Amino acid sequence: MRLVRMDSGIYAAASYATRHAGTPLAELAWIFPNGALETAPATRWLSTRVSPDRAVAKIDTFLGMVAVAREGLGATLLPRLLGEADASLKQLAPASEKAAVDVRILTHPNQEERRAHRGIRPPYLQRCSRPKK
């Protein structure tokens, strides 16, 4: 059962964003995903737009990427749930829909419409998705 479509965005420390205002995204210093995150749709999307030569760090967890971005070392691609939750980060741009992923929960097909399953989508997951237009 699909819980939510989780969107990503490009984030940097507010101070970094101010210092590099107007710089094309491809020319910024980047904190790249590493390890298991390298195969994620968002990472594949990013790698078509930014050269790996722009990497100042490669981090294998989203929380590590947040910590390095918070220090003002560069831009990074994060799930909106994390980027929007950190007041020290500023979104530089949204990522493409191609970078989004579905968050799912495994259920038996006969159980998907049960009332109990419809109530498991916590309100905080709403922040993962793009607002409806």
N, C-alpha and C positions, 0 to 999 in steps of 0.2 A: 504494500500500500504506500503510495506516495504521500509523504508528509508535507514537503515544501520544496520549492525550487530555490536553491541557494545561489545568490548572485555574488559576484566579486567586484572589487573596485581597486583602483590604484591609489595608494596612500603614502604619505610621508609626514614627517614631523612638521608642524606649522612653521617652525623656523627655517627648515630646509625648503619648504614650499615658497616662503617669502623670498629667500635668497635666489631661488631659481625660477621665479615667476617669468613666464614667457618662453622658457626653454622647452623645446620639443621633448616629448616623453622619451623618445629614442636616444636622446643625448644626455639624459640624467644618469647619475650613478644609481645602480640597481642592487637590491637585495633579492637574489634569486632563490626560488625553492630548490631543494636538493633532496636526495634520498627518495623515499616513497612518493613525495610530492611532485617529483619530476614527471610522472606519468599522468598527472591530473589534467583534465581538460583546460583548466585555467593556465597551467604552465605551458601546455602546448600552444595555446592562443598567444601567450606572452612571447614565447620564443620565435614567433613569426613576425613580431613587431620590434623586438629589442635584441641587439647583438649580445651574445654571452660575454663579449669583451667589455661590456659596460658593468659587469658584476663586480661589486666591491666586497660582497660576501655571498656565501651559499649556505643556507640554513635548512635543516630538515624538519622543522616544526613551525606551525603558524605562530605559536606563542614566542618562539625565538625570533621569528621575522618581525613581530610586533616590537619586541624589545630592542632590536637593532635599529629599526625605523625610528623608534621613539628617541634614540640618541642622535638623530639627524644625519645618519650616514648615507641615506639615499631613499629612493622610492621602492615600494614593494607592492605586490599583488596579494590582496587578502580577501577572505570572505567578508562580506559587509557586516555580518554579525560581530566580527572582531574589530574591524576598522571603525565602525560607528560607535562602538562601546568605549573607545579610548579617546578621551577629550584632547589629548596631546597630538593626535594625528588628524591630518586634513585630507579629505578625498580630493585627489587631483583630477580624476576622471573615472567614470564608470567603465567596467570591462564589458566586452561584447557578450551578448546572450550565449555565444559559443563557449564562453568560459564558465557558464553556470552549470550546476549539477543538481540532480534530484536527490533529496534525502529520503530514504525509504525505510519502512519497517516491514519485516517479513511477517506475513499473516497467511492463514489458510484462506483460499479463495472463497469458501463458503462463509467466512467470518467478516469480510471486509465492510459490509454494510451494517454490522451490528452497532448499536448505539454506543457501547463501551469503546469501540475503536474510533468513533468519530470524535470523542472527547479527549483523545491523547495528543492533539496538536496544541502544544503550549503557546500562549500569546507571544513569547519571545521569538518563536520561529517566524512570526509574521515579518520581523525586521530583516530576515534573510532574503526576502524577495523584493523585486521591483514593485513600486506602487502601481496599482491599476490606473490606466489612463482613460 
